[in-house]
Amino acid sequence: MDNFCHPLQKDEILNEKHKDFPLYEIYIYGGKLECLKISKRIMCSIKHLALRVKVHYVYDTKEAINAGVRADPSVILNGKIIIEGLVSAEEIEKIFLQYS
């Protein structure tokens, strides 16, 4: 399934076979449909980068508010909101290049 873009499943690790790549955990906040859309964009945009990403989905509005989320969907990495809204694949790659 490595050659295809698909939404990451809960706790799935992108590039899992590459144990030498750094592992990052992201939290995707929002409605289920928006979370799936941004998850698929993330997968398609960064699967070629030298990093591993484990995804967690948070659909609870109260948890989102407590995390400082203002847009649906939002992605948090290391306690920082790195993506707000359905941004382009190019923007996602640019953001994650900082971590690879």
N, CA, C and O of each residue as an XYZ file, in Angstrom:
400
protein
N       0.811     -1.192      0.000
C       0.000      0.000      0.000
C       0.859      1.263      0.000
O       0.316      2.366     -0.059
N       2.165      1.133      0.064
C       3.070      2.264      0.109
C       2.987      3.158     -1.122
O       3.279      4.350     -1.026
N       2.602      2.624     -2.264
C       2.587      3.396     -3.493
C       1.295      4.169     -3.701
O       1.194      4.937     -4.658
N       0.318      3.993     -2.844
C      -0.973      4.623     -3.018
C      -1.232      5.627     -1.907
O      -0.784      5.451     -0.774
N      -1.956      6.672     -2.246
C      -2.360      7.652     -1.245
C      -3.667      7.191     -0.615
O      -4.622      6.845     -1.311
N      -3.692      7.193      0.695
C      -4.898      6.838      1.422
C      -4.860      7.559      2.755
O      -3.783      7.908      3.239
N      -6.018      7.788      3.354
C      -6.001      8.385      4.691
C      -5.299      7.434      5.654
O      -5.515      6.222      5.610
N      -4.480      7.974      6.499
C      -3.818      7.152      7.499
C      -4.839      6.664      8.516
O      -5.707      7.424      8.947
N      -4.737      5.406      8.895
C      -5.611      4.849      9.912
C      -5.125      5.296     11.280
O      -3.967      5.680     11.442
N      -6.006      5.245     12.252
C      -5.622      5.595     13.622
C      -4.414      4.764     14.035
O      -4.411      3.541     13.896
N      -3.404      5.431     14.537
C      -2.164      4.823     15.014
C      -1.309      4.198     13.909
O      -0.295      3.569     14.209
N      -1.691      4.355     12.648
C      -0.853      3.879     11.541
C       0.392      4.758     11.455
O       0.336      5.958     11.723
N       1.501      4.157     11.084
C       2.753      4.902     10.949
C       3.151      4.957      9.485
O       3.379      3.929      8.847
N       3.228      6.163      8.970
C       3.695      6.383      7.609
C       5.188      6.091      7.559
O       5.929      6.522      8.442
N       5.638      5.368      6.542
C       7.050      4.969      6.384
C       7.535      4.110      7.548
O       8.678      4.233      7.987
N       6.663      3.246      8.039
C       6.958      2.424      9.216
C       8.197      1.543      9.036
O       8.908      1.277     10.006
N       8.460      1.095      7.824
C       9.600      0.197      7.573
C      10.947      0.880      7.792
O      11.958      0.212      8.011
N      10.960      2.193      7.734
C      12.220      2.946      7.841
C      12.478      3.351      9.293
O      12.255      4.496      9.686
N      12.946      2.397     10.067
C      13.163      2.622     11.494
C      14.226      3.687     11.767
O      14.288      4.231     12.870
N      15.062      3.987     10.771
C      16.098      5.004     10.941
C      15.556      6.423     10.774
O      16.235      7.384     11.134
N      14.344      6.569     10.234
C      13.719      7.881     10.082
C      13.180      8.329     11.438
O      12.701      7.500     12.211
N      13.250      9.633     11.740
C      12.654     10.110     13.001
C      11.137      9.914     12.988
O      10.494     10.031     11.945
N      10.577      9.613     14.163
C       9.142      9.383     14.307
C       8.489     10.604     14.945
O       8.914     11.074     16.000
N       7.455     11.105     14.289
C       6.662     12.220     14.803
C       5.227     11.755     14.985
O       4.705     10.977     14.186
N       4.594     12.245     16.051
C       3.192     11.936     16.282
C       2.392     13.195     16.031
O       2.669     14.249     16.603
N       1.386     13.073     15.158
C       0.526     14.209     14.882
C      -0.874     13.915     15.382
O      -1.313     12.765     15.416
N      -1.562     14.971     15.767
C      -2.938     14.890     16.211
C      -3.778     15.709     15.246
O      -3.544     16.904     15.067
N      -4.752     15.064     14.630
C      -5.621     15.733     13.674
C      -6.976     15.948     14.342
O      -7.660     15.000     14.726
N      -7.340     17.221     14.470
C      -8.589     17.621     15.109
C      -9.607     18.045     14.055
O      -9.256     18.695     13.071
N     -10.868     17.674     14.264
C     -11.924     18.123     13.373
C     -12.988     17.065     13.194
O     -12.998     16.041     13.878
N     -13.890     17.335     12.254
C     -14.915     16.368     11.895
C     -14.279     15.208     11.139
O     -13.192     15.342     10.578
N     -14.955     14.087     11.130
C     -14.381     12.882     10.516
C     -14.037     13.079      9.045
O     -12.962     12.663      8.613
N     -14.902     13.691      8.278
C     -14.644     13.870      6.850
C     -13.442     14.785      6.614
O     -12.585     14.476      5.786
N     -13.373     15.899      7.326
C     -12.259     16.819      7.165
C     -10.938     16.179      7.606
O      -9.895     16.399      6.990
N     -10.998     15.393      8.669
C      -9.796     14.694      9.141
C      -9.296     13.705      8.094
O      -8.093     13.598      7.857
N     -10.218     12.989      7.474
C      -9.816     12.036      6.433
C      -9.213     12.754      5.226
O      -8.237     12.281      4.643
N      -9.787     13.883      4.856
C      -9.258     14.643      3.718
C      -7.831     15.115      3.974
O      -6.949     14.934      3.134
N      -7.610     15.723      5.142
C      -6.264     16.250      5.421
C      -5.285     15.104      5.628
O      -4.115     15.225      5.265
N      -5.738     13.994      6.202
C      -4.874     12.835      6.395
C      -4.384     12.301      5.047
O      -3.207     11.979      4.889
N      -5.291     12.211      4.089
C      -4.903     11.735      2.756
C      -3.927     12.706      2.102
O      -2.966     12.277      1.464
N      -4.159     14.005      2.251
C      -3.232     14.986      1.688
C      -1.853     14.868      2.325
O      -0.831     14.980      1.647
N      -1.838     14.642      3.627
C      -0.553     14.482      4.321
C       0.176     13.264      3.770
O       1.360     13.342      3.443
N      -0.518     12.153      3.667
C       0.072     10.917      3.153
C       0.673     11.133      1.770
O       1.815     10.754      1.511
N      -0.109     11.747      0.887
C       0.343     11.956     -0.491
C       1.503     12.946     -0.566
O       2.374     12.826     -1.427
N       1.510     13.914      0.331
C       2.487     14.997      0.268
C       3.839     14.647      0.862
O       4.863     15.163      0.416
N       3.856     13.778      1.862
C       5.118     13.576      2.587
C       5.637     12.152      2.577
O       6.653     11.873      3.213
N       4.975     11.242      1.878
C       5.409      9.839      1.926
C       6.824      9.645      1.397
O       7.458      8.637      1.709
N       7.330     10.575      0.614
C       8.683     10.476      0.062
C       9.745     11.100      0.971
O      10.939     10.976      0.697
N       9.324     11.770      2.051
C      10.276     12.422      2.951
C      10.867     11.418      3.942
O      10.258     10.392      4.242
N      12.046     11.728      4.435
C      12.753     10.848      5.366
C      12.255     11.088      6.794
O      12.981     11.592      7.651
N      11.007     10.715      7.017
C      10.426     10.793      8.351
C       9.279      9.806      8.465
O       8.687      9.392      7.468
N       8.978      9.440      9.704
C       7.830      8.588      9.976
C       6.804      9.423     10.734
O       7.165     10.270     11.551
N       5.548      9.185     10.465
C       4.479      9.941     11.107
C       3.416      8.974     11.610
O       2.914      8.130     10.866
N       3.088      9.116     12.883
C       2.000      8.341     13.482
C       0.844      9.306     13.720
O       1.035     10.388     14.275
N      -0.354      8.910     13.298
C      -1.501      9.815     13.358
C      -2.493      9.402     14.442
O      -2.763      8.220     14.656
N      -3.022     10.417     15.113
C      -4.094     10.246     16.094
C      -5.215     11.194     15.684
O      -4.953     12.348     15.347
N      -6.442     10.729     15.708
C      -7.593     11.554     15.358
C      -8.321     11.976     16.619
O      -8.529     11.171     17.527
N      -8.708     13.247     16.669
C      -9.473     13.765     17.797
C     -10.713     14.440     17.226
O     -10.621     15.477     16.570
N     -11.866     13.845     17.480
C     -13.120     14.365     16.956
C     -13.908     15.173     17.985
O     -14.916     15.792     17.645
N     -13.463     15.171     19.225
C     -14.179     15.822     20.319
C     -13.962     17.341     20.285
O     -12.825     17.812     20.333
N     -15.043     18.091     20.202
C     -14.976     19.549     20.107
C     -14.353     20.179     21.348
O     -13.575     21.126     21.233
N     -14.682     19.673     22.523
C     -14.121     20.228     23.765
C     -12.610     20.038     23.810
O     -11.880     20.941     24.220
N     -12.141     18.871     23.390
C     -10.701     18.626     23.355
C     -10.027     19.561     22.357
O      -8.926     20.054     22.603
N     -10.686     19.798     21.240
C     -10.136     20.702     20.223
C     -10.006     22.115     20.782
O      -8.980     22.769     20.601
N     -11.042     22.576     21.456
C     -11.008     23.916     22.048
C      -9.899     24.013     23.081
O      -9.172     25.006     23.117
N      -9.759     22.998     23.922
C      -8.712     22.984     24.945
C      -7.308     22.988     24.331
O      -6.362     23.489     24.939
N      -7.179     22.430     23.129
C      -5.883     22.390     22.448
C      -5.611     23.682     21.673
O      -4.535     23.842     21.097
N      -6.577     24.601     21.656
C      -6.387     25.869     20.956
C      -6.753     25.833     19.491
O      -6.417     26.749     18.740
N      -7.437     24.786     19.078
C      -7.812     24.625     17.676
C      -8.914     25.624     17.328
O      -9.890     25.776     18.062
N      -8.735     26.307     16.182
C      -9.722     27.293     15.726
C     -10.292     26.948     14.359
O     -11.311     27.509     13.959
N      -9.657     26.044     13.645
C     -10.108     25.693     12.303
C     -10.288     24.185     12.205
O      -9.685     23.416     12.953
N     -11.124     23.790     11.271
C     -11.447     22.376     11.075
C     -11.042     21.993      9.657
O     -11.620     22.530      8.712
N     -10.104     21.114      9.460
C      -9.313     20.368     10.428
C      -8.067     21.158     10.845
O      -7.691     22.138     10.204
N      -7.452     20.714     11.914
C      -6.170     21.259     12.357
C      -5.248     20.104     12.722
O      -5.697     19.050     13.173
N      -3.957     20.319     12.519
C      -2.947     19.301     12.819
C      -1.976     19.879     13.837
O      -1.447     20.977     13.664
N      -1.756     19.121     14.893
C      -0.830     19.530     15.951
C       0.339     18.567     15.986
O       0.165     17.348     15.961
N       1.538     19.137     16.044
C       2.786     18.379     16.165
C       3.602     19.021     17.270
O       3.813     20.234     17.260
N       4.060     18.231     18.216
C       4.860     18.731     19.340
C       4.163     19.871     20.077
O       4.813     20.824     20.505
N       2.836     19.775     20.226
C       2.080     20.782     20.957
C       1.827     22.071     20.193
O       1.276     23.020     20.750
N       2.218     22.120     18.934
C       2.073     23.331     18.121
C       1.160     23.042     16.936
O       1.296     22.015     16.271
N       0.225     23.958     16.676
C      -0.635     23.823     15.509
C       0.198     24.150     14.272
O       0.696     25.265     14.116
N       0.338     23.146     13.389
C       1.156     23.353     12.187
C       0.311     23.484     10.925
O       0.786     23.987      9.907
N      -0.935     23.036     10.989
C      -1.837     23.131      9.835
C      -3.216     23.520     10.352
O      -3.723     22.933     11.308
N      -3.819     24.527      9.702
C      -5.195     24.910     10.000
C      -5.968     24.954      8.691
O      -5.610     25.696      7.776
N      -7.022     24.163      8.603
C      -7.836     24.113      7.404
C      -7.285     23.127      6.384
O      -6.258     22.489      6.610
N      -7.981     23.015      5.264
C      -7.567     22.094      4.192
C      -6.566     22.796      3.283
O      -6.920     23.281      2.208
N      -5.332     22.843      3.719
C      -4.276     23.506      2.952
C      -3.829     22.607      1.801
O      -4.146     21.417      1.773
N      -3.106     23.173      0.870
C      -2.665     22.440     -0.317
C      -1.587     21.417      0.024
O      -0.930     21.504      1.062
N      -1.422     20.458     -0.861
C      -0.379     19.444     -0.709
C       0.999     20.095     -0.690
O       1.882     19.663      0.051
N       1.181     21.117     -1.490
C       2.470     21.817     -1.541
C       2.796     22.471     -0.199
O       3.939     22.429      0.256
N       1.792     23.071      0.430
C       1.990     23.705      1.729
C       2.317     22.656      2.795
O       3.168     22.887      3.654
N       1.647     21.516      2.740
C       1.924     20.430      3.689
C       3.363     19.959      3.546
O       4.063     19.790      4.544
N       3.808     19.747      2.312
C       5.182     19.310      2.103
C       6.167     20.334      2.634
O       7.159     19.971      3.267
N       5.911     21.589      2.390
C       6.782     22.666      2.866
C       6.883     22.660      4.406
O       7.960     22.846      4.972
N       5.750     22.446      5.054
C       5.725     22.395      6.530
C       6.550     21.220      7.044
O       7.368     21.388      7.949
N       6.342     20.027      6.473
C       7.016     18.838      6.968
C       8.483     18.749      6.545
O       9.249     18.004      7.155
N       8.883     19.485      5.527
C      10.301     19.511      5.138
C      11.174     20.023      6.285
O      12.345     19.656      6.390
N      10.617     20.849      7.121
C      11.348     21.367      8.277
C      11.752     20.267      9.258
O      12.694     20.430     10.033
N      11.031     19.148      9.216
C      11.250     18.065     10.178
C      12.018     16.889      9.612
O      12.425     16.000     10.360
N      12.226     16.867      8.290
C      12.903     15.708      7.704
C      14.399     15.897      7.644
O      15.115     15.011      7.177
